[in-house]
């Protein structure tokens, strides 16, 4: 019972009130803080270059890619410390340096200039040219997003959004898939397709979980999640609920999902990123055990904006919340239970009756 009480208190701590949501949105919309996305893209690029070179410090990276000439050394030119700025995301590398690094670390320029960063920054302003943005993505994404009408080889049409299309994108588990789903979400938001927005937001959250270990390794996970909170999750119409996950909860979910990869007997997590994505998608889809799907799902809270929930809404939320608590506790304790009937479920249900 102690674990349940602690979890309830912790859950209250990570829910975000309306004032905080408004402050977060204002933060991302002020000119001075739109730089956050540029900061993240540079740090993402820097950490990727650092990992792939095996060099430990900004000093070593600068000496490796931009060594001092003999004349500069003889003149005792001080160390420029420019790469420390990249490490902190203070300034973006120029095209010449980006290309120089990309010649050795293939794909690094793409990470720095990935369409995702501009889509996040511009929001709905990308929609008049949505197909131009889609066409910047890798061929595998375009194979999902576009089709050619029979007998019209010169014509390519974009697929209307569907849950099947969303699932295919999530399975790919990369920045391009995340960008495509973001573009579909922005389109649904503009056309007020609330049901599609909810499904797309869940897909975006799954992608963030699957890709999260890379974001953690590159030291941007929590801040990137803040961007998605403001840009996507707080702007999605959740009907009579509110999105209630914070960056700390997200990172914990990322860590648990990654650890589970090594507990699935028929998976080979070291074989390829594609293999990892396939297993992570299956875990999140409930193929192996139900508590993973529920415990790593999105948490929603009642929406009191228009007054107290009805009795039916309150009971429905209580049932969903007990389910999430049940999954999350089993997930973090490494235990397995039976949905709706094990001792943990009964204890949680009793606790809610008392409340």
C-alpha angles and dihedrals in degrees: 000000000000090000090053093051091048091048093050091052091046091050090054088052095055098047111101122221125221094259091056091047091052091047091050093051092047089049093057094043099053114098094236093054099043080085087077091085091049089049091053095047092052094047090047089053094044095050091047092053091046093052095047095047094045090225114143106208143038088243092057092047092051093048089048099049101026107026120183116252121241089254092054091048092049090052089052092239107191120244107272096217090206095140092058084066090055090049089056093040091238095138137010121243115248125247094261094055092041090055092044091054092043091056087064101026101042113210096021093110089053090054092052095046099033115149090237092075093055093043089054091047098045100037114179091002088082093061099086086063099030093138091053088056093045090052090057089067127092122279094254090060093047089051088059097040102042137048135183119231112237112273094010105095093164093056125078122185130193117243116243111246118271136163089248091056090049092052092050090053094048091052090060091062102198142112092265092055090047090051093050092050090047090054092051090048092052090050091050090049092052092049093042095240095159098176091052091046091055094049092045092048090053089051091050090051091051090051091050089052093048094046093036098098089062091048089050092049089052093048097239103097101107096040093046089051089053088057091052091046091058098035101041121000098049091044096051116102103238092179107228094355139075129221109254112181124111130199094263091054090046094053091048089053090050091052094048093048092050092049090050089061089072093049096058106095097206096047127092104205094179097051099080144325088253090058091049092050092050092053094043091051090050091049092050090045092056098248095137107028130353097225091068093055092047098039093050094043126105116284117221130190129205114274110232095177093111097033136287117334117259118256090257092050091048093050092047091051092047090053092049093045093050087051092052093047090049092052095042095050094048089046093053097039094047092236130133124219143169116264113247098000115050124104093261092053092049091049091051092047090050091049090054091048089055091050 
